[in-house]
């Protein structure tokens, strides 16, 4: 039973709250443009600047065209003028999606008109099919006791043939018209799907309730986090020659699939996490161990350097200088062409530094919401590299140019692909791995056609003989290296002596031209220094002794694919 005290308390609260509810809330639809975007590796923070005239009292600000990928927990509403912020909520504008834009309605009307036309064509086909059926069921000429003349039979047959042909021709024509109309409907439906996706992807509304003591303007910014966007690093490593000067162009491929186009906005790129916790971070034990990353052995100063070898991705190299106007679309070589209304790039896991880095881009960019990557210039660095050459003429007649680049670990780089250029020529695509524990980045700049290397067998010093129960085969090879560059070069030259794996086979070394010889592997290494235009010659000679009734194969072969006719 309700007591008098409870009734009095209820009316007291009602009277206290009635002035608040009696106030008229003025609604303001605020259509803002995006002014700044901080793009993370996955996700982004979007900023919108606003200016709105408010009345005294309660005002509801409705910020429209907000991405459907917005995280409602991340909304920040900042005010430059005095006012009381009462609440922030986010809702979907289903009426906007249902009504659509003028373009959507126009496409819908066109589809409806074509569907009516399609139905009319189908009705005509049905009528012709009925006539054809009636014609087929009444093909009997005259009765059983009726005798027809030849002329009557010919005339009747001609009628059936001509009418059947006319019906079939009309049906075929109507079927073609129907296919044409269906193709138009399908194209319009695809366009409608794209329009609907774009409308649905930005039908959120952020509703802000503020109270202002006096009428006047309110300025500030609205910030929130969105998904379906991100950036990936892209590099250009450019070496004009072997002087040691290397230019590193640091760029980013930014994609936007949020539903909102970014038109001439300020962009920052960050390696941070937009979903960071508000809790104070705690340190965990920092344990050191030996790197478990295994690199394939590569040639270089007798050590196992990790040289990233560029891989040719296509016959057409990317341009070294691109017109970066915010509309420079490119193809993602890892995922292929990116197209469609909701076809975002594949995501991959990379490891970056614990301390996040942010790059403020100097110029503004326009990046539409089409899920396609756009190039954004970050910065450029001048690096120093030590160039050297390596050649293994037994396997390949060319000399390879290698560079050990220093200073890269201080540049806050993110693991990613790099286009490699040497002497204005595209070498291929390599990969910069920032987890490399060394302070030197090894990179191959491909083949150097200015260094000539030849290896041939010297017949006059090669012979085969039989002595008693043994055969003796002597082989001699001559290697010539020539420097056609205008500066001194250093090169490591590799060859080998065969190793016996059978006690009946004996290998003796006759000549190595003072090469460093590893008896366990048979490897020969020469440290070659050549002045401009200088050439040097090296000789290899060895003898193989084995039982005369046996055969050995000295020459090595490789498997290749060839046509078979």
Helices and strands as residue ranges (DSSP letters): H 4-22, E 26-30, E 34-40, E 44-54, E 57-66, E 70-79, E 84-92, H 94-99, H 102-137, H 150-200, E 204-212, E 216-226, E 229-239, E 245-256, E 262-270, E 307-309, E 358-360, E 365-367, E 374-391, E 398-406, G 408-410, E 416-422, E 425-432, E 440-457, G 459-461, E 463-467, E 470-483, E 489-496, E 506-511, E 516-518, E 523-530, E 535-547
